[in-house]
Amino acid sequence: MNAKPKVLVLGGNFAGLGSAQKIREFAGDAVDITVIDRKNYLLFVPNIPADVFENKDPALGQRMDLIPAFKRDNIDFLQGEVQSIDVDNREVHYTPSERPGAAPEKIRYDYLVVALGNRLAYEKIEGFAEFGDSVSDIYLGNKLRKKLWEGGYKGGPIAIGSAMFHQGDGAKGLEPYPGGSIPDALAACEGPPVEVMLSAATYLKKTGQGGPEKITVFTPAELIAEDAGEEVVGKLLGIASGMGFNYVNNAKDITRITAEGVELANGQTLEAELKIVFPDWAAHDFMRGLPISDSEGFVITDLLMRNPKYPEVFAAGDCAAVTVPKLGAIGHQQCDIVGRQVASAVGRMSEAAANTPLQPVVNCIGDMGDNQAFYIRSNSWYGGDTQVLTMGHVPFLLKMQYKNLFFRTQGKMPDWGLDFSTMMAEKVAS
């Protein structure tokens, strides 16, 4: 009997769904594919802030059922919580999560794709549960939404910013562009703080509670959203300063959140009624100490998303050490690479077609409120030569329609989608 190679994908959000779909697209029926995720839906995190500031419940519009999407491509789905990975025996241990009390299970693989995302370490921020807010999931989004729209917020100062990111050493020495590197980042991803800052200002204006002068945005780094490139960030900061926003850099970290404000590791305290913060993005605890993981538990890969010691192991999305910043657009690029690599390994694609290494590009569209958004496309942080920034209604329409198209196609965005979006954002909007 010639059993098909078994591909196991851990994680079912953007990187997991995308990797499984690309493997099926490129490898065809040469492999069996199984996906494990603790939940049976995809959470469309990028659009939660827009719902919050428009007083819409994100639970109603930002979830997509995974099972029909996988069945469409003959991909098996297991709803379970991954407990451990045994890379020497090619086994994954998990506990089914449909109902409490399930017995532990294990599953073998020939090829493993780790796409588990990360753990948002809010518990490391003292005082967050009592006094902090964020927009990273439905629970936190609705908590902030109700505070904004149901009388909890009284119109006081607002502080928005990031805790320090602990990156790990798994991407050291990689050169995605000639002479470039995967830089060290002090914040995991600062598109969301910039997005929330601009949306909050629009909310204040719309509700008659003030404007940007009430908002302080802070970053642990020398420059906020440094991955967008100095030219782009310079333009953003110039616009923000002209609008009246307050800006604090080199905050180092969040020491504590209190009822009065945010205490920073650089010794400053920001007075604030609302404290909207973004935590350290940490690897899952069971990933730490594995032979495929770096000093912080992120999966070590080359630029073909393959672990150098265990070539049957791949990673995509936020759990990959090379994904810096932790940005969905970079995960999307990695899914295509993973699909091609697995297809090549099982003889369905030539090495020449499969071996195009990752060249990360920061593609970011952030809601600004009032049906406007900013659009960024940049690779300069990694050694490239591109930095683009536009703002207006067209980027907002692209952001909203991307989600609609993603849901309609169950994640299978057409190949022309990115080129069309780039043309619309950079040509039409400029």
C-alpha positions as CSV (number, residue, x, y, z in Angstrom):
1,M,0.0,0.0,0.0
2,N,1.3,3.4,-1.0
3,A,-0.1,5.7,1.7
4,K,-0.1,9.4,0.9
5,P,2.2,11.6,3.0
6,K,0.3,13.2,5.9
7,V,0.5,17.0,6.3
8,L,-0.5,18.3,9.7
9,V,-1.2,22.0,10.1
10,L,-1.3,23.5,13.6
11,G,-3.5,26.5,13.7
12,G,-6.6,27.6,11.7
13,N,-6.5,31.4,11.5
14,F,-4.9,33.3,8.6
15,A,-1.6,31.4,8.4
16,G,-3.0,28.0,9.1
17,L,-6.0,28.3,6.7
18,G,-3.7,29.9,4.1
19,S,-1.0,27.2,4.4
20,A,-3.5,24.3,4.2
21,Q,-5.2,25.9,1.1
22,K,-1.9,26.6,-0.7
23,I,-0.6,23.0,0.0
24,R,-3.8,21.6,-1.5
25,E,-3.5,24.0,-4.5
26,F,0.1,23.2,-5.3
27,A,0.4,19.5,-4.1
28,G,-3.1,18.5,-5.3
29,D,-4.2,15.0,-4.2
30,A,-0.7,13.8,-3.5
31,V,-1.1,14.5,0.3
32,D,-3.6,14.1,3.1
33,I,-4.0,17.3,5.1
34,T,-5.3,17.8,8.6
35,V,-5.7,21.0,10.5
36,I,-5.9,21.3,14.3
37,D,-7.2,24.4,16.0
38,R,-8.8,25.1,19.4
39,K,-11.7,26.9,17.8
40,N,-13.8,26.2,14.7
41,Y,-13.9,29.7,13.3
42,L,-11.4,32.2,11.9
43,L,-11.3,35.6,13.8
44,F,-10.8,38.5,11.4
45,V,-8.8,40.6,13.9
46,P,-7.8,43.5,11.6
47,N,-11.4,44.8,11.4
48,I,-12.2,44.6,15.1
49,P,-11.1,48.3,15.7
50,A,-13.4,49.6,13.0
51,D,-16.3,47.8,14.6
52,V,-15.4,49.1,18.1
53,F,-15.3,52.8,17.0
54,E,-18.5,52.4,14.9
55,N,-20.4,50.8,17.8
56,K,-20.8,47.4,16.1
57,D,-20.5,44.1,17.8
58,P,-17.5,42.3,16.2
59,A,-18.9,39.0,17.2
60,L,-21.5,39.4,14.5
61,G,-19.2,40.2,11.6
62,Q,-15.7,39.2,12.2
63,R,-15.9,35.4,12.4
64,M,-15.8,32.9,9.6
65,D,-16.8,29.2,10.0
66,L,-13.7,27.1,9.2
67,I,-15.3,23.7,8.6
68,P,-16.9,24.5,5.2
69,A,-13.7,26.2,4.0
70,F,-11.7,23.1,4.8
71,K,-14.3,20.6,3.5
72,R,-14.3,22.5,0.2
73,D,-10.6,21.3,-0.3
74,N,-10.9,17.9,1.3
75,I,-9.0,19.0,4.3
76,D,-9.7,17.3,7.6
77,F,-10.3,19.5,10.7
78,L,-9.8,18.6,14.3
79,Q,-11.0,21.0,17.0
80,G,-8.4,20.6,19.7
81,E,-5.9,22.3,21.9
82,V,-2.3,21.5,21.0
83,Q,-0.3,20.4,24.1
84,S,3.1,19.4,22.8
85,I,5.1,18.6,19.7
86,D,7.5,15.6,19.5
87,V,9.6,16.4,16.5
88,D,11.9,13.4,16.9
89,N,8.9,11.0,16.7
90,R,6.9,13.2,14.4
91,E,3.9,13.3,16.8
92,V,1.7,16.1,18.1
93,H,-0.2,15.7,21.3
94,Y,-3.5,17.5,21.7
95,T,-6.8,17.5,23.6
96,P,-10.1,17.8,21.8
97,S,-11.7,21.1,22.8
98,E,-15.3,20.8,21.7
99,R,-16.3,19.9,25.2
100,P,-14.4,19.9,28.6
101,G,-13.0,16.7,29.9
102,A,-11.8,15.1,26.7
103,A,-9.0,12.5,26.8
104,P,-5.6,13.5,25.4
105,E,-4.9,12.3,21.8
106,K,-1.9,12.2,19.5
107,I,-1.5,12.3,15.8
108,R,1.5,11.5,13.5
109,Y,2.7,13.5,10.5
110,D,5.1,13.3,7.6
111,Y,5.2,17.1,7.2
112,L,4.3,19.6,9.9
113,V,3.3,23.2,9.5
114,V,3.3,25.2,12.7
115,A,0.9,28.2,12.3
116,L,-0.3,28.6,15.9
117,G,0.1,32.3,16.1
118,N,1.2,33.7,19.4
119,R,0.0,34.3,22.9
120,L,-0.9,37.9,23.7
121,A,0.7,38.3,27.1
122,Y,-1.7,40.7,28.8
123,E,-1.2,38.9,32.1
124,K,2.4,40.4,32.1
125,I,1.0,43.9,32.4
126,E,0.2,44.8,36.0
127,G,-3.3,46.4,36.3
128,F,-4.4,45.6,32.7
129,A,-7.5,43.5,33.8
130,E,-8.8,46.2,36.0
131,F,-7.8,49.4,34.1
132,G,-6.7,48.5,30.6
133,D,-8.4,48.1,27.2
134,S,-7.5,46.7,23.8
135,V,-9.0,45.6,20.5
136,S,-7.3,42.3,19.8
137,D,-10.3,40.0,20.2
138,I,-14.1,40.1,20.5
139,Y,-14.1,40.1,24.3
140,L,-11.7,43.1,24.6
141,G,-13.3,44.8,21.6
142,N,-16.8,44.7,23.1
143,K,-15.5,45.7,26.5
144,L,-14.0,48.9,25.0
145,R,-17.0,49.4,22.7
146,K,-19.4,49.5,25.6
147,K,-17.1,51.8,27.5
148,L,-17.0,54.2,24.6
149,W,-20.7,54.1,23.6
150,E,-22.6,53.3,26.8
151,G,-21.4,56.0,29.2
152,G,-18.3,54.3,30.8
153,Y,-15.9,56.8,29.2
154,K,-16.2,60.3,30.6
155,G,-14.1,62.2,28.0
156,G,-10.8,62.2,29.8
157,P,-7.2,61.8,28.4
158,I,-6.5,58.7,26.3
159,A,-3.1,56.8,26.2
160,I,-2.4,54.3,23.4
161,G,0.7,52.2,22.9
162,S,2.7,49.0,23.1
163,A,4.5,46.9,25.7
164,M,8.0,45.8,24.8
165,F,8.3,42.8,22.5
166,H,10.8,40.0,23.3
167,Q,11.8,38.8,19.8
168,G,14.2,35.9,20.2
169,D,17.2,35.0,18.1
170,G,15.7,32.7,15.5
171,A,16.1,35.1,12.5
172,K,19.7,36.1,13.1
173,G,21.8,36.0,9.9
174,L,19.0,35.9,7.4
175,E,19.3,38.3,4.5
176,P,15.9,38.7,2.7
177,Y,17.3,41.5,0.5
178,P,20.9,42.0,-0.6
179,G,22.7,43.6,2.4
180,G,19.5,43.5,4.5
181,S,18.4,41.5,7.5
182,I,15.5,40.7,9.8
183,P,15.9,43.6,12.3
184,D,15.3,43.5,16.0
185,A,12.0,45.0,17.0
186,L,11.0,46.5,20.3
187,A,7.3,46.3,19.5
188,A,5.6,43.3,17.8
189,C,3.4,45.3,15.4
190,E,2.5,49.0,15.7
191,G,0.1,49.4,12.9
192,P,-2.8,48.8,15.4
193,P,-1.7,51.6,17.8
194,V,-1.5,54.1,14.9
195,E,-4.8,52.9,13.6
196,V,-6.5,53.2,17.0
197,M,-4.9,56.6,17.6
198,L,-6.5,58.0,14.4
199,S,-9.8,56.2,15.0
200,A,-10.0,57.5,18.5
201,A,-9.5,61.1,17.4
202,T,-12.4,60.7,14.9
203,Y,-14.5,59.2,17.6
204,L,-13.8,62.2,19.9
205,K,-14.7,64.7,17.2
206,K,-17.8,62.8,16.2
207,T,-19.1,62.6,19.8
208,G,-18.2,66.2,20.6
209,Q,-15.6,65.2,23.3
210,G,-12.6,66.9,21.9
211,G,-9.9,65.8,19.5
212,P,-6.3,64.6,19.1
213,E,-5.0,66.8,21.8
214,K,-6.5,64.4,24.4
215,I,-4.6,61.4,23.0
216,T,-1.0,60.4,23.7
217,V,0.5,57.6,21.7
218,F,3.6,55.9,23.0
219,T,6.2,53.3,21.8
220,P,9.0,51.3,23.4
221,A,11.2,52.1,20.4
222,E,13.0,55.1,19.1
223,L,10.4,55.4,16.3
224,I,6.8,54.2,16.3
225,A,5.9,51.7,13.5
226,E,9.6,51.6,12.6
227,D,9.0,48.7,10.2
228,A,7.2,51.0,7.9
229,G,10.4,52.9,7.1
230,E,11.7,56.3,8.3
231,E,10.3,58.2,5.4
232,V,6.7,56.9,5.9
233,V,6.9,57.2,9.7
234,G,8.2,60.8,9.3
235,K,5.2,61.7,7.2
236,L,2.8,60.0,9.7
237,L,4.4,61.8,12.7
238,G,4.3,65.1,10.8
239,I,0.6,64.7,10.1
240,A,-0.1,63.5,13.7
241,S,1.8,66.4,15.2
242,G,0.0,68.9,13.0
243,M,-3.3,67.4,14.2
244,G,-2.4,67.8,17.9
245,F,-1.5,64.3,19.0
246,N,1.0,63.8,21.8
247,Y,3.9,61.4,21.2
248,V,6.2,59.6,23.5
249,N,9.0,57.4,22.2
250,N,11.6,55.3,24.0
251,A,9.0,54.3,26.6
252,K,10.9,51.0,27.0
253,D,7.9,49.1,28.3
254,I,4.7,49.3,30.3
255,T,5.4,49.0,34.0
256,R,1.9,49.2,35.3
257,I,-1.6,50.4,34.5
258,T,-3.6,52.2,37.2
259,A,-6.9,54.0,37.4
260,E,-5.0,57.3,36.8
261,G,-2.8,56.3,33.8
262,V,0.1,54.3,32.4
263,E,3.4,54.0,34.1
264,L,6.3,53.5,31.7
265,A,9.6,51.8,32.2
266,N,11.5,55.0,31.2
267,G,10.1,56.7,34.4
268,Q,7.3,58.6,32.8
269,T,3.6,58.4,33.8
270,L,0.9,59.2,31.3
271,E,-2.3,60.5,32.8
272,A,-5.2,58.8,31.1
273,E,-8.8,57.8,31.7
274,L,-8.7,55.3,28.8
275,K,-5.6,53.1,28.5
276,I,-5.6,51.2,25.2
277,V,-2.5,49.0,25.0
278,F,-1.0,46.2,23.0
279,P,1.0,43.5,24.9
280,D,4.1,41.5,24.3
281,W,3.5,38.8,21.6
282,A,4.8,35.7,23.3
283,A,5.2,32.1,21.9
284,H,3.0,29.4,23.4
285,D,4.5,27.9,26.5
286,F,4.8,24.4,25.1
287,M,7.0,25.8,22.2
288,R,9.8,26.9,24.5
289,G,12.8,24.6,24.6
290,L,11.9,22.6,21.5
291,P,14.7,21.8,19.1
292,I,12.9,23.7,16.4
293,S,12.4,26.9,18.6
294,D,14.6,29.9,19.3
295,S,15.4,31.6,22.6
296,E,11.8,32.9,23.0
297,G,9.9,29.9,21.6
298,F,9.4,31.1,18.0
299,V,10.0,28.5,15.3
300,I,13.4,28.8,13.5
301,T,13.2,28.7,9.7
302,D,15.2,29.7,6.7
303,L,13.7,32.1,4.1
304,L,11.9,29.1,2.6
305,M,10.0,28.7,5.9
306,R,11.7,25.4,6.6
307,N,13.4,24.4,9.9
308,P,17.1,23.8,9.2
309,K,17.4,20.8,11.6
310,Y,14.1,19.2,10.9
311,P,13.4,19.8,7.1
312,E,9.9,18.2,7.4
313,V,8.9,21.1,9.7
314,F,7.7,24.4,8.4
315,A,6.3,27.5,10.1
316,A,4.1,30.4,8.9
317,G,2.6,33.5,10.5
318,D,3.2,35.0,14.0
319,C,4.8,31.8,15.5
320,A,7.7,32.0,12.9
321,A,10.8,33.7,14.2
322,V,11.3,35.4,10.8
323,T,7.9,37.1,11.1
324,V,8.9,40.5,12.3
325,P,6.7,42.5,12.7
326,K,3.9,40.1,13.5
327,L,1.9,41.2,10.5
328,G,-0.8,39.3,8.6
329,A,0.5,40.4,5.1
330,I,3.9,38.7,5.8
331,G,2.1,35.6,7.0
332,H,0.2,35.5,3.7
333,Q,3.5,35.6,1.8
334,Q,4.8,32.7,3.9
335,C,1.7,30.5,3.2
336,D,2.5,30.6,-0.5
337,I,6.1,29.5,0.2
338,V,5.0,26.7,2.5
339,G,2.6,25.4,-0.1
340,R,5.2,25.4,-2.8
341,Q,7.8,23.7,-0.6
342,V,5.5,20.8,0.4
343,A,4.5,20.4,-3.2
344,S,8.1,20.2,-4.2
345,A,8.9,17.7,-1.4
346,V,6.1,15.3,-2.8
347,G,7.1,15.7,-6.4
348,R,4.3,18.0,-7.6
349,M,6.5,21.1,-8.2
350,S,10.0,21.7,-9.4
351,E,12.6,23.1,-7.1
352,A,13.0,26.1,-9.5
353,A,9.3,26.9,-9.1
354,A,9.3,26.3,-5.3
355,N,12.5,27.8,-4.1
356,T,11.7,31.5,-4.2
357,P,12.7,32.8,-0.7
358,L,10.8,35.2,1.5
359,Q,11.3,38.9,0.8
360,P,9.0,40.5,3.5
361,V,6.9,43.4,2.5
362,V,5.0,45.5,5.1
363,N,1.5,45.9,3.6
364,C,-0.8,47.6,6.1
365,I,-4.2,49.3,5.8
366,G,-5.4,51.0,9.0
367,D,-8.8,52.5,9.7
368,M,-8.8,56.2,10.6
369,G,-12.6,56.5,11.2
370,D,-15.0,58.6,9.1
371,N,-14.6,56.1,6.3
372,Q,-10.9,56.9,5.8
373,A,-7.8,54.8,6.2
374,F,-4.0,54.9,5.7
375,Y,-2.2,52.5,3.4
376,I,1.5,51.5,3.8
377,R,3.7,49.4,1.5
378,S,7.3,49.2,2.5
379,N,10.3,46.9,2.5
380,S,13.0,49.3,3.5
381,W,13.3,47.9,7.0
382,Y,14.7,44.7,5.6
383,G,17.0,46.3,3.1
384,G,14.6,47.0,0.2
385,D,14.0,50.3,-1.5
386,T,10.2,50.9,-1.3
387,Q,8.3,53.2,1.0
388,V,4.7,54.2,0.1
389,L,2.1,56.0,2.2
390,T,-1.4,57.1,1.1
391,M,-4.5,58.2,3.0
392,G,-8.2,58.6,2.1
393,H,-11.4,56.9,1.3
394,V,-10.0,54.4,-1.2
395,P,-7.8,52.6,1.3
396,F,-10.8,52.4,3.6
397,L,-12.9,50.8,0.9
398,L,-10.1,48.4,0.2
399,K,-9.8,47.4,3.8
400,M,-13.6,46.7,4.2
401,Q,-13.9,45.0,0.8
402,Y,-10.9,42.8,1.5
403,K,-12.7,41.2,4.4
404,N,-15.9,40.8,2.4
405,L,-14.1,39.1,-0.4
406,F,-12.1,36.9,2.0
407,F,-15.3,35.6,3.6
408,R,-17.0,35.1,0.3
409,T,-14.1,33.1,-1.1
410,Q,-13.5,31.4,2.3
411,G,-9.9,32.7,2.3
412,K,-9.1,32.0,-1.3
413,M,-8.3,35.5,-2.4
414,P,-7.8,35.8,-6.2
415,D,-4.2,36.1,-7.5
416,W,-5.0,39.5,-8.9
417,G,-6.3,40.9,-5.6
418,L,-3.0,42.3,-4.3
419,D,-2.0,43.9,-7.6
420,F,-5.5,45.5,-7.9
421,S,-5.3,46.7,-4.3
422,T,-1.8,48.2,-4.9
423,M,-3.0,50.0,-8.0
424,M,-6.1,51.4,-6.3
425,A,-4.3,52.5,-3.2
426,E,-1.2,54.0,-4.9
427,K,-2.5,55.3,-8.2
428,V,-6.2,56.1,-7.6
429,A,-5.8,57.4,-4.1
430,S,-2.8,59.5,-4.8
